[in-house]
């Protein structure tokens, strides 16, 4: 079972964990959390405060203040041209979304055909910590990505999810 950042005791922290905790702290400072409700679930909508644009590593937590992150707004990370790694709780606009379910949405891509124009070429690694599915063409055209890690909760990966991901050398599913 994976540890959540909020539940780790200080004596259990290794140097790697300390680095992840620092990245999470910096990410939370750079992000704006607004309460929202989707399908009768109360949680958080994430957007940028503008501070994320200089970050190389961003973690969007699956939970914040004991409530789930339900949505990441359109273009939240569009100014993050230095980004090398991102950890997100799901792919697209909101958890298990069936309309805006392409990765580039959070970078400002209107559809999956725009992923290559909006996802920064500096981005090499994506970690998906939640959600249950990855839609068709979700990462299509993300030709600079080299590694994608998909959490245990994802039970469905649609056709062509990694279409034209020419640099992709590693897709890891599960912990």
Secondary structure, 3 states (H helix, E strand, C coil): CCCCHHHCCHHHCCHHHHHHHHHHHHHHHHEEEEEEEECCEEEEEEEECCHHHHCCEEECCCEECCEEEEEECCCCCCCCCCCCEEEECCCCCECCCCCCCCHHHHHCCCCHHHHHHHCCCCCCEEEECCCCEECCCCCCCCCCCCEEEECCCCCEECCCCCCCCCCCCEEEECC
